[in-house]
Amino acid sequence: MGRSQESFNKKDVRNKKEKKRKEKEAKKLARRDGEKSSFDDMIAYVDENGVITSEPVDPKSKTEIKLEDIAISVPKGSTEEEDPIRKGTVSFYNESKGFGFIKDIETKQDVFVHANNVIGEIKEGNLVTYEVEMGQRGPNAVRVQLSK
């Protein structure tokens, strides 16, 4: 007598498909008979942590939030104006090409400087005062002169 060609896995898959088909048929008959789920079954609640639950949230656990405390936009910066005259040291300056960089003392940021914006003469390592204007490629130092 020969062995059955159906393995355990094939039987299991067939049984699952049959069970699913019967459940689908039962749901179809229930819809046809007019059984409708109640509105209360469809409601979901969200707790203070954002978790969806089926039970309503206890009103005592709610915290009151003032409308003024909600920030929708970017917070406004400080109202103090920066001093337009900055101080820095010349970190690099090429006299033959006519440009260089100044490292700001406060922000430690490098600012480009061109020879046309220099009053007097500057060299690497000099302490200078300058003003910053935005150029095409970023901040530029203008009205650069040796610090007194």
C-alpha positions, 0 to 999 in steps of 0.5 A: 500500500502506497503512502499518501502524497499529502504532507502535514504542511499541505493538510495544514494549509488546506485546513487554514484556507477552508477555515478562512472561507467559512469565516468569510461566508459567516460574515457575508451571511451576518451582513445580509441578515442586517446585523450591524455593529453599534457606534460604541464598538467603533469608538476609539480613545486616545490617552495622554501618551497618544496610545489608542484604547477602547476605554474612555480616558479618566477626566481627572488625569487630564492636564489643563494647557493654556492657549498662550503656552502653545508655540506655533511659530519659531520663537522670536530672537532676542531684542538686543541688537548686535554691535555692528562693529566686530573685532577679530584677528586676521587668520589669512591674508594674501596681499598679491591676490588681495583677499583673506579671512578674519576670525571673529573673536566672539563667534570664532567664525571666519569672514571673507575680506577683500582688499577693496574693503580694507582701510590702511594695511593689514597682515596676518595676526593683526587685531582688526575691527570690521563690519559684516555685510552679506555678499553673494557667497556669504558674509563679507568683512567691510570697513576693515581697519587695525584695532586701536 
